[in-house]
Amino acid sequence: DLAFLLKGELYIAGRIKEVIIQNGRNYYPQDIENTLQANFSCLRRDGGAAFSEDIQEGERLIVVHEVERTARNLNFDKIIPDMQQAIARSHDLVIHEIVLIYPGALPRTSSGKIQRLAARTMLRKNEFKVLARFLNTPANEAGSEQSDVVSGKKEPSGNDFQSGPFTSEDLIEIIRDLLARELNRQTDEISLDLSFQQQGVDSVAGIGVLGLLEQTLGLHLESTLIYEYPNVRALAGALSEQIGQPLHANGQKVSNSRSERSDTVVAIRTSPSGPGLGEVAIVGMACRFPGAPNLREFERLLESGTDAIHEADAERLELCGSSLIGHRAGWLSDIDNFDANFFSISPREAMSMDPQQRMLLELAYETLENADQPTGE
């Protein structure tokens, strides 16, 4: 169990096995379920189960929820997108699967508590009688053929759109292609009018799309654009309208003027010339690579040309079991030696943290030390 102390009282917060880890952050399933129940009266109170499922790309969020008996004949196709948006707005999460079921169908303990892990098992065995279902499935999971952009055979760039000034239609095509690439889907699966959040774009994917768009257009884009212009058509229109002069892939002059309808500068032309532009000062470094637990060892690894790919050693086999025997990979060493007390983290909390979070803490501290910066107490 997970719990916390507040004013001398102990509060039980949930179970470790039910904690949902998304993008390195921990979420409690109760928070996700409560958000849905507070916003949608058609959902049964205390009748939801949010859980995660491991796939090759990471963990994905799934919600199975009972509906009220009086709401069984509703058009859920219109309600489910609003559910996705409510979770994205409140928790910055993308729901990969929503399953609405009849009341009383979720497994419960003798005391009435929802058994979330048992619900996950029942879902995969198709044991629920489903009222409505939404599945946010990338094209490659569905087994369909990929477009050139999605498969990585072709990376769109500004060079692909050099026929003249970028029209709104040109920008729509570019954004759809980049969004399909980021979400690993086919271009024709990307809607122009559904919100980015409804199409599976969380904050991490949004930053990725903007980064690709910057590279394609040669512009610097505001990081809030995904939220201010929440679908493909709106974003393309903003880029087309708010830049005062036509966009050319090879043009040098793009105005920073503001739209009459908005005070936000959405894009400025980047330029490699000019004092101070594009210059970066690296004042501290730290790293963790297979065969190189620190920066000095990484430099030695590069100088010697040592191959860091090898079979699992005794330490790794002891941690992970015999299933790794004969498996060759790049292994990080000392992954079980995180000093939780040093970072004022309880051992129990450290166990539930994403391993990448623990490593990020260590590397951030080492970077500050390497830069001779104060690390604090």
C-alpha positions, 0 to 999 in steps of 0.5 A: 500500500501507498500512504502519506502522513498529514497532521499526524494522520495516516492516509492510505492512497492506493496500491503500488502495483496500480500506480500508472507511470506515464512519461516518467510521472506517477499517476493514481488511477483514482484521480483519473477515474474521479475526473471522468465521474465529476464531468460525466453524469452518465458514468457510474459513481465508483464504477471505473477502473483506470490502469496501464498496459505495457507495450513496446513503445511504453505504457499506455493508459486504459479506462474501463468504466460502467455507465448508469442504467439510465444512460445505456442508450446514449450516443457514446460516440459523441461523449468519448472524445469529450472524455479524452479531452477532460483527461488531457486537460486535467492530467496531460494524459492520452487515453489509448483505450476507453471501454464503456460497460454495463453497470455492475460488470467490474470485478470487486472485492467482498468489501466493494473495492474495484479490482483494477488488475483483474479488470485488465485481465478480463478486458484482454480475455474479452469477458466484458459486455461492451456498450461502446469502445474507443481504441487509439491504435497506431497504424502499425499495430493494426497491421496496415501499410505505412506511408513513406512519412510514417515508416521513416522512408522519407522525412518531410522537409522544407525542400519538399515545399519549394514551389512558392509561398506556403498557403494554408493548404500547404501547411495543412499537408506539412502538419498532417505529415509530421503529426502522422510521423510522430504518432506512427500513423498514416497521414489520412488517419489524421483529422483536420478538425479533431483536437490534437489531444483527441488524436493522442497528442500529449505534451511530449508528442506536441513538443515533438511535432513542433520540433519537426515543424521548426526543422521543416519550415526553418522557424522558431515556434512558440511552445504553446501553439499546440494548446492555443490552436488545438487542431491541424486546421487552426494551427495551419491557419495561425501560421499562415495568417500571423506571419506578416509576409509569405513563407518561403522555404529558402527565403531570408525575410519573414516578418515578426508582425502580429495578427490583428486577431492575436497578440501572440507571435507564433513564428519567427525566421531563424538565421544562422548569422548574427552575433550570439545567435545559435551559440551555446556554452556547455558548462557542465556534462554528465552521462550514463552509457553501456560500458561507461558509467561516467563522462571520463569512462565514456571518453575512454570507450570512444578512444579505445573503440571498445564494443559495449554490446555483450551478453548479460553479466552475472549482476544483470542475471541476478537482477533480471533472471535467467531469461536474459542468458545469451541475450546481447545488448548494451547494459547499464551497470549499477542500476540497483544502486540508487541512493534514495536517502541522498535525494531525500526519497523514501525507499518505498517511493524510490521503488515505485519511481520510473528508473529513468527518473532515478537516473535523471536525478543522479545525472542532474546532480553530476552535471552541476558538480561537473560545472562547479555549480552549487548543488544545495543541501 
